[in-house]
Amino acid sequence: MANSKKLSELAAIEGAQAQSLTRVVQDLERQGRVTRRRSSDKRCQDIQVTKTGE
């Protein structure tokens, strides 16, 4: 995914645990502001901002 970040990277930027951002990312996804996809290694998720979320 172009310009995507792993949930763990976003957590590090925010100074939080990845688990605590899960609910926030779920809400953003429901609002159409981000998309989530399983990463190629299937151990984490890639998050990408959509046009609506820009």
C-alpha positions, 0 to 999 in steps of 0.5 A, a space after each residue: 500500500 502506498 503511503 501506508 503506516 503500520 498500526 505500530 508505527 502510528 502508535 509510536 508517533 502518538 506515544 501510545 500502545 498499538 492496542 489503544 489505537 485499535 478502537 480509534 482506527 476502527 472508528 476512522 475506518 467506519 467513517 471512511 477516513 482510513 482503510 486497514 489491510 493485513 500486511 504482506 507478512 500477515 502479522 500486522 495491519 497497514 493503515 492508509 488515509 483515504 481522500 475523505 480523511 485528508 
